[in-house]
């Protein structure tokens, strides 16, 4: 088996020292996996994502990403370029005046020219059914539209890993169906936080539960599409 894209070992974290969120948590993500990360609200799922990309630092444990140990802020610069994090609240992800500017921001930050970034942004918006949205004012969009634009900002960076925190929030049924089809066709490894069990059953290849601050692997949950491969 190839080396994991992410490996977390012995992770501890607490916002309040008397009530730790994560206790000796471990997790591995391999290429091609789509892992459902489930558990009750407040169990530490989002915190785990933030630790994986270096936006929170664990009090104990090891974070390895893309074959290297990651400790310092500089270490995580590459991780954030290669692991796209979709925040639970789209307003935390969108900060530019227009949709095209928001989606172009990541590619520009990765060194693309303005023309290249614009082309990538337009292609990504079209993929998500948002062609023609480039000049729209971001803060005037509906909740579902903002959710898709936030996802576009992540996909436009062409990451190796997708960390998706409640990706179906605010989406109507038809849009959720389209999003599911899009995610199923993507090659990236994914970790998906969601309370939408039907969505996870269609998408996930493995399920992991947050339980008492640790991660418990529920084993394989192959979708029919995956089982036929």
N, C-alpha and C positions, 0 to 999 in steps of 0.2 A: 504494500500500500504506500502511496506517496505521502510525503510529509503534510501535516495539516496546514491549512491557511491560517487558522488561529488555534492557539493552545493556551488555555488558562488553567493554572494549577494553584490550589490553596488560597484562592482569592478571599480576602476579608475586606469589608467596608461597613462604615457606620456614619450616619449623619448625626446620631446621638450615641455616645459611647455606651450608654446603658441598654440600647436597643439596636444591636448590629443588624444590618440588612442582609449582608452576605457573610457566610461562615464557611471557610474552607471549600469554596465553590470551584469546581473544575469543569472544563468544557473543551471540546475539539470540534472544529469545522473543517470538512474536507471538500475538495473541488467536486462540483456537481451536486452537492447536497442542498436540499431545501428543508431547513429545520424549523419546525414550529416550536416556539418558546411560550409556554403557557403557565398560568398561575394566577392567583387572585391579585387584585389591585394592591399596590404597596408591597408586593413580595420581592421586588428587586430586579424585575426584568429590564426596565428602562435604565436603571443604574448599571446593569451589566453591559448594555450597549455603550454607555458613556465611558466605562472603563476600557472597553475594547478599542475605542478610538482615542483614548487619552484625555477626554474631557473631565474625567474624574480619576483620581489616583487611588489605588487600593492601599489599605493599611498593611496588608500582608499578601504574599503570593507573587506569582510570575505571570506576565503577559508576553506571549510570543505571537508575532504576526508576520506572515510571509517569510518564515524561516529565520527570524531574528528576534532576540529578546528586546523588549521595548520598555525603557525606564524614564527617559527624559522627554521634555517637550519636543526637542529636535528629533528624537527617535520616532515620534508620532506624526511628524509632518508627512512622511511617506505613507503611513497607515491611512491617514485621512484622504489622501489622494487615491488610494486603492480600495478603500472600504467606504461605500456611500451610505450615509446614515439619513434615513427619512425620519424626521422628528414627529412625535405624536400630534403636535399642534402645528399646522401649516404656517401660522403667523410667526412662528419661531424661525422659519426657514426662508421666508420671503421678505426682502427689505428694499428692493429696487422699485423705482416708479412704474416700470412696465414689465410685462411678462417676458419679453425678449431679453431685456437687460438682466432679469433674474436668472434666466436659463443660460445666458451667455457667460455669467459671472464665473462659474466653475472652470469652463474651458480656458477663459482668459487667464485665470489664476494659475492654470497649468502650463501657461506659455504659448497658447494658441494666438494667432493674429486675430484682429477684430473680424476680418472676413471669415476666417476659419471658425471662430467661435459662433458667429452669426449663423453659418451654415449648419453647424452641429446642433445649435439651438432649434433651428427651424425643422431639421430632420427629427429631432426628439419630440417636439410638439406634435408633429404630424403622426408619429408613432402612437401617441396617446390620444389621438383624435382632436387635437387642439390646433390644427392648422388654421392660420388666420387670427390667432389670439395674440400674436407678438406685440401689437400696439395697444392692447388692452391695459387699463390701469389695474395693477394687481390687487390693491385693497378694495376694489369695487366688485371683484369676482364673488360668485357664490362659494359656499363652504366646499362643495364637491369640486368645483373648478380650481379652487386654491389647492386642494389636496393633489389633484393631478399635476398642477404646475410645480408644486413642491417635489413630486416624484420626478418630473422632468429635469429639475435642477440637479437631482442625484444622478439620473441616467446619463445626462449630458457629459458628465465627467468620465463616463465609460469605465466604471470601477470593476475590480475583480470580484468584489463581494458586496452584497446588498444587505443592509441591516434595516429592516422595515418595521417601524413601530406603529401599529394599528393602521395599516395602509388603506383599509376600507372605510375609515371614519368619514362620515358625511357624504358617502357615495350612494346614489340610488341603485336599484337592482341592475338596470341595464349597464350602467357605468362600471359597477362591480364585476359584472360578467366580462366586459371588455378588458378590464384590468387583469382579471384572472387569466384570460387567454394570453395577454401580453407577457405576464410573468412566467407562465408555463413555457413560453417560447424562448425566454432569455437563457443564455448559457451560464450566467454567474451563479456561484454559490450564494445562498440566502439564509438569513435567520429572520423569522417573521414572528412578531408579537401580535396576537390578535385574540379577541374573544368570540370571533365569528367561526364557530366550529365547522360549518359547512364549507367556508372558504378554505380553511386549513386542510380539511379532508381532500379537497380537490388539488391542493398544491403541494403539501408537505410530503417529503420522503422519510422523515423521522420526527419524533416528538420528544421534547425535553420539558420537564416540569420543574418550576421553582418550588422547593419544599423545605421549609425551615432554614432558609438562607443558603441551601445547596441546590445543585441541579441533579435531577434523577432522570435517566434516559428511559423512556417508555418503549424503546425499540422501534423497529421498522413499521411504518404505516404507509405502504406503497399505494399510490393512486393507480387506478386501472391503466392509465397511459404509461406510467413508469413500469408497471408490471409486464407490459407487453414488450418492453425493450430487451 
